[in-house]
Amino acid sequence: MKSRYSIFSLARNALHYHRDWDQAWRSPEPKAQYDVVIVGAGGHGLATAYYLAKEHGITNVAVLEKGWLGGGNTGRNTTVVRSNYLWDESAHLYEHSLKLWEGLSQDLNFNLMFSQRGLLALAHNQHELRELSRRVNAIRLNGIDSELMTVEQVKAFCPILDCSPGKRHPILGASLQRRGGTARHDAVAWGFARAADARGIDIIQNCEVTGFRMASGRVEGVETSRGFIGAGKVGVVVAGHASVLAGMAGLRLPIESHPLQALVTEPVKPVLHTVVMSSAVHVYVSQSDKGELVMGAGIDGYNSYAQRGSEPVVENLLNALIELFPIFSRLKLMRQWGGIVDVCPDASPIIGKTPVAGLYFNCGWGTGGFKATPGSGWVFAHTIAQDRPHRLNEAFTLERFGHGYLVDEHGAAGVAH
């Protein structure tokens, strides 16, 4: 009887109370002209619009999204946040982003469920152990927290890891960034959208960009499924589809798009209090606030714009998971999905101007885009507003592929994270 009452009570409350809610952000009709148009309403695009308004006072801005807000990689990633990158240029950019993360819920007045539970990167052989030691020292020289752990310390920090010495891939140590962790991916999109809207930014969904209008080497606006929208400046932040949009402007970017898979298990009680990643067995895993184990591995080897992946990647991922955590072997998988990641030759992003005046691209984040969301938006907003890169992203312009000063972060991006 109590169960029936609860069901009817839930239905009644749903019908009665879940109506006439105030919109979190407006759904305006596009204006004929804006100062800036941002293409892509994912985390990076929304963050760019927000910081254009907050930091530079530019509020006549439209964010255009061909589908629904946050429906691309922002809604398909695995939520890991960290800043422990090797090279100075990467370390400074990701650390700036992490510092923004640490105050972002308060800044946006929206609970992003940011949890600094730490990130543990495992070493399984002597070479990996030496490489981790080198990285930890380099990271600490840049003033970023990082520490090397013995296998005994790893076992104490994460008791459910199988640290048996006779395993095929024994754990010999790890690095730990205690300030790393996770955040709620959709909350990030919603928080930035609400805050941008409150500052007058127009967020226009179901508005696909089909081309660019240019004259005398300068962009004049974008052709869309809802008509032409004029703009003095256009910033493109569309992740895996960056090469498609660049092609519309007559540009060819040095990026490739690949599927990147992830999956979650059924929810269980809290058992994993940190993020664990391993490049040798190729898996990373964390536990969500709902109790699901969230995990992923590397990209699929083929180029594709499909938001799905191949079965061998899932099979290898699960084998790696059970290698590290035998206690997870009986958990049921609940769902699996894929996103589209755009990868540069040096596994670092492109954030800057293009040969077309007034046209800017932010892309090539590969498997590391989510953690950079606020930092990416912050520096891209500066680049658009000032028509020049900030010192934090001046190493990540298109020009580096001409002069050869690449920022090789393949080691940091060895596992999808």
C-alpha positions, 0 to 999 in steps of 0.5 A: 500500500505504501509503495502504491501511494508513493508511486501515485504521489510521485506522479501527482507531484510531477504533473502538478509541480513540474510546470511553468518553470522559469527558463535557465536561459533564453531561446531568442531569435537570432539578430541580423548582426552581432559583434561576435558569433561563437560557433558551438555551444559546448563547454568551450564555446559557452565559456568563451562567450561568458568570458567575452562578457565578463572579462572584456565587456563584449555582450553583443554575442551569439552562440550558435549550436546546430543541435542542443546545448552541450550535446556534443563532446561536453555531454559525452566525455568522462569528466576528469580534471587535472593539470599535470602536463609535462611541457611548460606551455601546457602546464601553464595553460592547464594550471590556469584552467584548474585554478578557474575550476577551483572557484568556478561553482562560486563564479557561476553560482551553479553547483558543478559538482567539482570534486578534487579527489585526486588522480593516480597515474600508475607505472607498471615497469621501470621505464614508466617509473623513470618517466613518471619521476621525470614528469613529477619533477618537471611539473613541480618545477612549474609550481604544480602539485605532483608527487611520486608514490611507492607501491606501498603508498599506492596500496594505502591510497587506493586499497582496492587496486590489485598490487600483487607482484606476480601480475602480468602488469605489476604496479611498481609505483604511481604519480598523484595530483591531489588537486585533480578530480572530476566535475559534472559535465552537463552542469558545466554546460548549464552553468556557463549557459545560464551565466552567459545568458544573464550577461546578455549573450544570445544562445541559439540552438538548432541553428547549423552553420552551413558556410562563411561569408567573406569579403577582401580576406575578412569574415562578414558573418555566417550562413546558417539554417536560420539565415545569414547572421552578420558578425565582425568576428567569428570564433569556431569551437566545434571539437571533432567537426573543426576540420569540416567548418574550416573547409567551409572557410577554405582552410585545411587544419592539421587535425584528424578526427577519431571516435573516442568511447566510454562506458559506465557500469551499474551504480554501486556504493562508494568504493573508488574515491579517486581517479585511476589511470594506466597507459600500459594496460590502457584504461582509466576509471573513476566513480560518479556521484551516482555510484556508476564506474565511469571508464574509457581508454584510447581512441579508435584508430580510424578516422570518423565523424561517427559518435560510436566506436568499435568492439575491440576497444571496449573488450581491451578496456574491460580486460585492463579494468579487471587486471587492475580491479578484479573486484569489478568483474561482476559488475554489469555494464549499463551504457556505452557511447562515443564522442568525436575528438580532433587530434593535432600531430603534437597532441596539443590544441590550436587556439588562435587566429586564422589567415582569414581576418576576424575568424578564429579557431579553437580545436585539436584538444584531442582527449583532454578537452574537458579539463581545459574548459574554463581555461580554453574559454578564458584565453580564446575570449582574450584572443578574440577580443584583443585580436592577439593571443594571450601569453598562455596560448601564444604557443598554440597558434596555427603558426607553430606548424610552420616554424616547427616549435611543437608542444609534444604532449603525446605522453600526457595524452597516452590514455583518453582522459 
